[in-house]
Amino acid sequence: MPYHHLPPMPFVCPSWQSIFSTFIVMEGTIGATVGKLACKIKVRKEDGSKCGIREAFIRNVLRIIDGLVVYLVGVILIITSGKKQRLGDMVAKTVIIKPPYPALKDI
């Protein structure tokens, strides 16, 4: 089938939009995606407060760069950064925390 007969990609595969939106909403509201909840890790701001929608948006937009070469860019940054942050975390000023979770400043 010729390509000019296919509908535009966003209408064929809206799932990337749903996944991207889900990551932002879940991390921005409860601090974790389904996968993070299963691994018992959470996203927080560097100061320990909750990750907001703005920070979740920034860290997930930069996932595109972190994910280059099968996430090699992200892995190298995590290994070499003092706080084990990928580029999205560095720019959004967020970190991943493991249990026991420290008390949040804004609660």
MDAnalysis code that builds the backbone (N, CA, C; Angstrom):
import MDAnalysis as mda
import numpy as np

u = mda.Universe.empty(321, n_residues=107, atom_resindex=np.repeat(np.arange(107), 3), trajectory=True)
u.add_TopologyAttr("name", ["N", "CA", "C"] * 107)
u.add_TopologyAttr("resid", np.arange(1, 108))
u.add_TopologyAttr("resname", ["MET", "PRO", "TYR", "HIS", "HIS", "LEU", "PRO", "PRO", "MET", "PRO", "PHE", "VAL", "CYS", "PRO", "SER", "TRP", "GLN", "SER", "ILE", "PHE", "SER", "THR", "PHE", "ILE", "VAL", "MET", "GLU", "GLY", "THR", "ILE", "GLY", "ALA", "THR", "VAL", "GLY", "LYS", "LEU", "ALA", "CYS", "LYS", "ILE", "LYS", "VAL", "ARG", "LYS", "GLU", "ASP", "GLY", "SER", "LYS", "CYS", "GLY", "ILE", "ARG", "GLU", "ALA", "PHE", "ILE", "ARG", "ASN", "VAL", "LEU", "ARG", "ILE", "ILE", "ASP", "GLY", "LEU", "VAL", "VAL", "TYR", "LEU", "VAL", "GLY", "VAL", "ILE", "LEU", "ILE", "ILE", "THR", "SER", "GLY", "LYS", "LYS", "GLN", "ARG", "LEU", "GLY", "ASP", "MET", "VAL", "ALA", "LYS", "THR", "VAL", "ILE", "ILE", "LYS", "PRO", "PRO", "TYR", "PRO", "ALA", "LEU", "LYS", "ASP", "ILE"])
u.atoms.positions = np.array([
    [0.849, -1.183, 0.000],
    [0.000, 0.000, 0.000],
    [0.889, 1.238, 0.000],
    [0.641, 2.162, -0.887],
    [1.444, 3.394, -0.914],
    [1.250, 4.204, 0.370],
    [2.305, 4.884, 0.773],
    [2.268, 5.651, 2.009],
    [1.289, 6.815, 1.969],
    [1.037, 7.378, 0.784],
    [0.151, 8.541, 0.719],
    [-1.312, 8.179, 0.997],
    [-1.628, 6.888, 1.114],
    [-2.994, 6.477, 1.432],
    [-3.198, 6.210, 2.925],
    [-2.122, 6.278, 3.687],
    [-2.219, 6.032, 5.122],
    [-2.571, 7.322, 5.849],
    [-3.342, 7.233, 6.937],
    [-3.647, 8.451, 7.709],
    [-2.382, 8.955, 8.409],
    [-2.364, 10.219, 8.808],
    [-1.201, 10.758, 9.518],
    [-0.884, 9.936, 10.768],
    [0.382, 9.832, 11.105],
    [0.851, 8.981, 12.192],
    [0.156, 9.226, 13.536],
    [-0.087, 10.470, 13.967],
    [-0.743, 10.649, 15.269],
    [-2.106, 9.972, 15.364],
    [-2.780, 9.789, 14.236],
    [-4.080, 9.140, 14.256],
    [-3.949, 7.621, 14.183],
    [-2.853, 7.141, 13.635],
    [-2.612, 5.703, 13.542],
    [-2.127, 5.169, 14.886],
    [-1.256, 5.920, 15.523],
    [-0.619, 5.438, 16.750],
    [-0.677, 6.503, 17.847],
    [-1.848, 6.725, 18.427],
    [-1.936, 7.736, 19.492],
    [-1.349, 7.253, 20.821],
    [-0.913, 6.008, 20.877],
    [-0.454, 5.452, 22.145],
    [0.756, 6.194, 22.707],
    [1.663, 6.725, 21.875],
    [2.816, 7.449, 22.410],
    [2.368, 8.688, 23.163],
    [1.284, 9.312, 22.688],
    [0.758, 10.486, 23.381],
    [0.159, 10.089, 24.724],
    [-0.539, 8.976, 24.754],
    [-1.142, 8.489, 25.994],
    [-0.074, 8.116, 27.011],
    [0.951, 7.427, 26.553],
    [2.029, 7.009, 27.454],
    [2.752, 8.237, 28.000],
    [3.094, 9.177, 27.125],
    [3.787, 10.387, 27.534],
    [2.952, 11.163, 28.550],
    [1.668, 11.331, 28.271],
    [0.772, 12.043, 29.184],
    [0.638, 11.319, 30.517],
    [0.547, 9.997, 30.463],
    [0.427, 9.205, 31.692],
    [1.658, 9.374, 32.568],
    [2.847, 9.328, 31.970],
    [4.086, 9.522, 32.731],
    [4.074, 10.880, 33.424],
    [3.703, 11.917, 32.690],
    [3.710, 13.272, 33.253],
    [2.692, 13.404, 34.377],
    [1.475, 12.960, 34.156],
    [0.428, 13.092, 35.164],
    [0.752, 12.265, 36.406],
    [1.157, 11.022, 36.222],
    [1.435, 10.169, 37.390],
    [2.644, 10.670, 38.181],
    [3.745, 11.005, 37.490],
    [4.917, 11.504, 38.209],
    [4.639, 12.859, 38.838],
    [3.854, 13.688, 38.166],
    [3.559, 15.025, 38.671],
    [2.575, 15.058, 39.823],
    [1.775, 14.002, 39.982],
    [0.776, 13.985, 41.059],
    [1.141, 13.036, 42.193],
    [1.503, 11.811, 41.876],
    [1.823, 10.852, 42.944],
    [3.305, 10.516, 43.030],
    [4.100, 11.073, 42.103],
    [5.540, 10.886, 42.171],
    [6.043, 9.572, 41.609],
    [5.206, 8.848, 40.887],
    [5.649, 7.559, 40.346],
    [4.747, 7.103, 39.212],
    [5.330, 6.359, 38.288],
    [4.560, 5.690, 37.247],
    [4.224, 4.294, 37.770],
    [3.490, 3.533, 37.011],
    [3.152, 2.168, 37.424],
    [4.431, 1.358, 37.646],
    [5.396, 1.493, 36.745],
    [6.664, 0.774, 36.888],
    [7.437, 1.196, 38.121],
    [7.450, 2.490, 38.402],
    [8.138, 2.976, 39.601],
    [7.444, 2.481, 40.866],
    [6.111, 2.444, 40.849],
    [5.377, 1.918, 42.003],
    [5.733, 0.444, 42.239],
    [5.831, -0.327, 41.155],
    [6.185, -1.745, 41.276],
    [7.599, -1.921, 41.832],
    [8.498, -1.000, 41.471],
    [9.884, -1.059, 41.958],
    [10.062, -0.335, 43.291],
    [8.982, 0.254, 43.784],
    [8.981, 0.995, 45.050],
    [9.962, 2.162, 45.051],
    [10.008, 2.887, 43.924],
    [10.818, 4.101, 43.839],
    [9.903, 5.260, 43.476],
    [10.348, 6.469, 43.809],
    [9.544, 7.665, 43.541],
    [10.419, 8.783, 42.997],
    [9.777, 9.739, 42.340],
    [10.446, 10.937, 41.837],
    [10.150, 12.075, 42.801],
    [11.194, 12.770, 43.212],
    [11.049, 13.932, 44.087],
    [11.953, 15.040, 43.579],
    [11.683, 16.269, 43.982],
    [12.590, 17.375, 43.699],
    [13.846, 17.159, 44.543],
    [14.924, 17.788, 44.133],
    [16.185, 17.644, 44.872],
    [16.061, 18.065, 46.327],
    [15.164, 19.003, 46.614],
    [14.996, 19.465, 47.999],
    [14.090, 18.541, 48.822],
    [13.594, 17.473, 48.215],
    [12.757, 16.506, 48.920],
    [11.265, 16.725, 48.772],
    [10.871, 17.853, 48.175],
    [9.447, 18.107, 48.003],
    [8.901, 17.311, 46.817],
    [7.575, 17.293, 46.702],
    [6.924, 16.533, 45.636],
    [7.327, 17.031, 44.257],
    [7.408, 16.104, 43.325],
    [7.635, 16.431, 41.919],
    [6.308, 16.944, 41.372],
    [6.313, 18.106, 40.765],
    [5.087, 18.666, 40.202],
    [4.956, 18.350, 38.721],
    [3.869, 18.803, 38.138],
    [3.615, 18.583, 36.711],
    [4.725, 19.220, 35.869],
    [5.166, 20.400, 36.244],
    [6.226, 21.096, 35.493],
    [7.501, 20.254, 35.453],
    [7.925, 19.768, 36.606],
    [9.148, 18.956, 36.672],
    [8.972, 17.632, 35.916],
    [7.808, 17.033, 36.061],
    [7.532, 15.773, 35.357],
    [7.551, 15.992, 33.846],
    [7.005, 17.123, 33.398],
    [7.011, 17.431, 31.971],
    [8.445, 17.577, 31.465],
    [9.262, 18.346, 32.174],
    [10.653, 18.573, 31.763],
    [11.417, 17.264, 31.699],
    [11.332, 16.442, 32.761],
    [12.118, 15.201, 32.775],
    [11.656, 14.228, 31.704],
    [10.380, 14.258, 31.346],
    [9.891, 13.337, 30.326],
    [10.134, 13.832, 28.907],
    [10.138, 15.148, 28.691],
    [10.506, 15.672, 27.367],
    [11.964, 15.326, 27.074],
    [12.817, 15.448, 28.077],
    [14.238, 15.156, 27.881],
    [14.532, 13.658, 27.833],
    [13.543, 12.831, 28.069],
    [13.686, 11.379, 27.917],
    [14.103, 11.049, 26.477],
    [13.715, 11.907, 25.534],
    [14.087, 11.718, 24.125],
    [15.605, 11.709, 23.975],
    [16.287, 12.638, 24.635],
    [17.748, 12.694, 24.572],
    [18.350, 11.577, 25.414],
    [17.827, 11.372, 26.619],
    [18.329, 10.301, 27.483],
    [18.222, 8.940, 26.808],
    [17.193, 8.772, 25.981],
    [16.943, 7.485, 25.349],
    [17.738, 7.215, 24.090],
    [18.578, 8.165, 23.676],
    [19.363, 7.948, 22.463],
    [20.285, 6.742, 22.617],
    [20.458, 6.025, 21.551],
    [21.304, 4.826, 21.486],
    [20.915, 3.852, 22.600],
    [19.665, 3.468, 22.620],
    [19.107, 2.506, 23.586],
    [19.426, 2.936, 25.027],
    [19.138, 4.174, 25.340],
    [19.325, 4.775, 26.673],
    [20.777, 4.844, 27.128],
    [21.727, 4.721, 26.201],
    [23.140, 4.816, 26.558],
    [23.476, 6.190, 27.122],
    [22.902, 7.244, 26.542],
    [23.142, 8.603, 27.044],
    [22.680, 8.711, 28.495],
    [21.469, 8.236, 28.781],
    [20.945, 8.274, 30.147],
    [21.776, 7.458, 31.122],
    [22.191, 6.280, 30.711],
    [22.995, 5.403, 31.579],
    [24.334, 6.058, 31.899],
    [24.983, 6.626, 30.891],
    [26.279, 7.285, 31.130],
    [26.111, 8.446, 32.104],
    [25.059, 9.246, 31.927],
    [24.828, 10.374, 32.839],
    [24.521, 9.896, 34.253],
    [23.748, 8.849, 34.389],
    [23.421, 8.311, 35.717],
    [24.684, 7.816, 36.414],
    [25.525, 7.116, 35.681],
    [26.761, 6.573, 36.260],
    [27.727, 7.678, 36.673],
    [27.796, 8.735, 35.884],
    [28.793, 9.779, 36.146],
    [28.301, 10.925, 37.030],
    [26.993, 11.031, 37.250],
    [26.502, 12.145, 38.076],
    [26.526, 11.759, 39.556],
    [26.766, 12.729, 40.381],
    [26.839, 12.484, 41.815],
    [25.520, 12.041, 42.432],
    [24.415, 12.476, 41.863],
    [23.095, 12.144, 42.404],
    [22.393, 11.064, 41.581],
    [23.134, 10.422, 40.674],
    [22.597, 9.362, 39.804],
    [21.397, 9.864, 39.000],
    [21.584, 11.007, 38.351],
    [20.522, 11.636, 37.578],
    [20.789, 11.528, 36.079],
    [19.711, 11.324, 35.330],
    [19.831, 11.427, 33.879],
    [19.610, 12.892, 33.528],
    [19.773, 13.247, 32.260],
    [19.664, 14.648, 31.846],
    [18.325, 15.260, 32.256],
    [17.230, 14.543, 32.058],
    [15.912, 15.044, 32.429],
    [15.821, 15.395, 33.904],
    [16.445, 14.585, 34.748],
    [16.449, 14.867, 36.187],
    [17.313, 16.079, 36.515],
    [18.457, 16.191, 35.852],
    [19.343, 17.330, 36.117],
    [18.662, 18.648, 35.786],
    [18.016, 18.724, 34.630],
    [17.355, 19.961, 34.209],
    [16.121, 20.244, 35.065],
    [15.343, 19.218, 35.381],
    [14.132, 19.394, 36.195],
    [14.445, 19.495, 37.686],
    [15.694, 19.231, 38.049],
    [16.125, 19.227, 39.458],
    [15.330, 18.216, 40.279],
    [15.264, 16.978, 39.732],
    [14.579, 15.886, 40.415],
    [15.546, 14.737, 40.655],
    [15.173, 13.882, 41.586],
    [15.943, 12.672, 41.890],
    [14.978, 11.508, 42.079],
    [15.496, 10.320, 41.951],
    [14.727, 9.108, 42.235],
    [15.104, 8.665, 43.638],
    [14.094, 8.393, 44.467],
    [14.371, 7.956, 45.837],
    [13.829, 6.543, 46.046],
    [14.487, 5.828, 46.961],
    [14.090, 4.460, 47.310],
    [13.636, 4.448, 48.766],
    [12.860, 3.423, 49.163],
    [12.444, 3.344, 50.566],
    [13.653, 3.135, 51.473],
    [13.604, 3.553, 52.716],
    [12.514, 4.311, 53.339],
    [12.512, 5.737, 52.815],
    [11.329, 6.237, 52.481],
    [11.204, 7.562, 51.900],
    [11.402, 8.626, 52.970],
    [12.210, 9.658, 52.659],
    [12.351, 10.749, 53.625],
    [11.052, 11.534, 53.723],
    [10.849, 12.184, 54.840],
    [9.645, 13.011, 55.023],
    [9.667, 14.150, 54.000],
    [8.509, 14.454, 53.457],
    [8.409, 15.528, 52.475],
    [8.287, 16.869, 53.181],
    [8.913, 17.870, 52.594],
    [8.876, 19.210, 53.168],
    [7.499, 19.847, 53.140],
    [6.732, 19.550, 52.071],
    [5.465, 20.265, 51.915],
    [4.269, 19.503, 52.474],
    [4.482, 18.503, 53.263],
    [3.351, 17.777, 53.871],
    [3.240, 18.167, 55.331],
])
